[in-house]
Amino acid sequence: MKKNNPMWKCVLRAAVSALTAFAVGQAAHAQDAKIPVVAAENFYGDVVQQLGGDRVDVTSILSNPDQDPHLFEASPKTARALQHASLVVYNGADYDPWMTKLLAASKNDARKTLVTAELVGKKSGDNPHLWYDPATMPVVARAVSAALASADPAHKAAYDANLAKFLDSLKPIAGKVDALRSQYAHAPVTATEPVFGYMSDAIGLDMRNQRFQLAAMNDTEASASDIAAFERDLRERRVRVLIYNSQATEALTKRMLTLAQQSHVPTVSVTETQPAGKHYQQWMLAQLDALGNALAANNAGGANKGTAQ
């Protein structure tokens, strides 16, 4: 067929149209494709979801509030999710060491990794429960938003708007912390583990029995003198509240809970995993409300302040 033949021109135009339609379709598909994200802990996954909206597909590895996260063992399903992720967010500071191993075994040069401990300047040996520090999530949110905008620049304006909305939604938490600090700064409290430690510091509470807490967190045996000091604080009501990790109720933790109840010391449950059906903001506020109620209940004629442990 000659190239100047009208039929040839029709065929050529049809081919060009088909290729153009294919290219447009492919571009639309690429724009519609969600960014695959893996979060080691579900509270980081929740933050990513709030920032990314329907532009992200988030898989959270630790998501069961009834399971001790320290007993977690990675599965092949976890490894597969990491292999296909464009963005990975995890805690660091030795809280989720299995993530480092999984990432090393699943090389992906295109994958962006955010480590909360690195973002906030924490290291191995520091209290790893970084999400209880009111200063942590704004830093994480900004880094996540930037990573999403880099992966999907066409929707940067949406990510910026979601970031502003998220940061604004954290203000009630800061307000509650300020209110508790103004009323209960230096109030003596204790805990079975340092899960709530950063939040306690932000409120200005006098946290006692910290050697006991570190032993519990590191799964080592607390000394007899530290156990005796903890029991004395409860028995003599030297503390206003006992804060306990309800995901790790070993025999010694149960013993302290029983003693607190017998001594009429209010107890407050905290968790290391975000409860199902709640956003990070709701989770934090619920625990702060519970703490405020417990401190108020034991405010009148409450604990005698003693020497910090």
Rosetta blueprint (number, residue, H / E / L):
1 M L
2 K L
3 K L
4 N L
5 N L
6 P H
7 M H
8 W H
9 K H
10 C H
11 V H
12 L H
13 R H
14 A H
15 A H
16 V H
17 S H
18 A H
19 L H
20 T H
21 A H
22 F H
23 A H
24 V H
25 G H
26 Q H
27 A H
28 A H
29 H H
30 A H
31 Q H
32 D H
33 A L
34 K L
35 I E
36 P E
37 V E
38 V E
39 A E
40 A E
41 E E
42 N H
43 F H
44 Y H
45 G H
46 D H
47 V H
48 V H
49 Q H
50 Q H
51 L H
52 G H
53 G H
54 D H
55 R H
56 V E
57 D E
58 V E
59 T E
60 S E
61 I E
62 L E
63 S L
64 N L
65 P L
66 D L
67 Q L
68 D L
69 P H
70 H H
71 L H
72 F L
73 E L
74 A L
75 S L
76 P H
77 K H
78 T H
79 A H
80 R H
81 A H
82 L H
83 Q H
84 H L
85 A L
86 S L
87 L E
88 V E
89 V E
90 Y E
91 N L
92 G L
93 A L
94 D L
95 Y L
96 D L
97 P H
98 W H
99 M H
100 T H
101 K H
102 L H
103 L H
104 A H
105 A H
106 S L
107 K L
108 N L
109 D L
110 A L
111 R L
112 K E
113 T E
114 L E
115 V E
116 T H
117 A H
118 E H
119 L H
120 V H
121 G L
122 K L
123 K L
124 S L
125 G L
126 D L
127 N L
128 P L
129 H L
130 L H
131 W H
132 Y H
133 D L
134 P L
135 A L
136 T H
137 M H
138 P H
139 V H
140 V H
141 A H
142 R H
143 A H
144 V H
145 S H
146 A H
147 A H
148 L H
149 A H
150 S H
151 A H
152 D L
153 P H
154 A H
155 H H
156 K H
157 A H
158 A H
159 Y H
160 D H
161 A H
162 N H
163 L H
164 A H
165 K H
166 F H
167 L H
168 D H
169 S H
170 L L
171 K H
172 P H
173 I H
174 A H
175 G H
176 K H
177 V H
178 D H
179 A H
180 L H
181 R H
182 S H
183 Q H
184 Y H
185 A L
186 H L
187 A L
188 P E
189 V E
190 T E
191 A E
192 T L
193 E L
194 P H
195 V H
196 F H
197 G H
198 Y H
199 M H
200 S H
201 D H
202 A H
203 I H
204 G L
205 L L
206 D E
207 M E
208 R E
209 N L
210 Q H
211 R H
212 F H
213 Q H
214 L H
215 A H
216 A H
217 M H
218 N L
219 D L
220 T L
221 E L
222 A L
223 S L
224 A H
225 S H
226 D H
227 I H
228 A H
229 A H
230 F H
231 E H
232 R H
233 D H
234 L H
235 R H
236 E L
237 R L
238 R L
239 V L
240 R L
241 V L
242 L E
243 I E
244 Y E
245 N E
246 S L
247 Q L
248 A L
249 T L
250 E L
251 A H
252 L H
253 T H
254 K H
255 R H
256 M H
257 L H
258 T H
259 L H
260 A H
261 Q H
262 Q H
263 S L
264 H L
265 V L
266 P L
267 T E
268 V E
269 S E
270 V E
271 T L
272 E L
273 T L
274 Q L
275 P L
276 A L
277 G L
278 K L
279 H L
280 Y H
281 Q H
282 Q H
283 W H
284 M H
285 L H
286 A H
287 Q H
288 L H
289 D H
290 A H
291 L H
292 G H
293 N H
294 A H
295 L H
296 A H
297 A H
298 N L
299 N L
300 A L
301 G L
302 G L
303 A L
304 N L
305 K L
306 G L
307 T L
308 A L
309 Q L
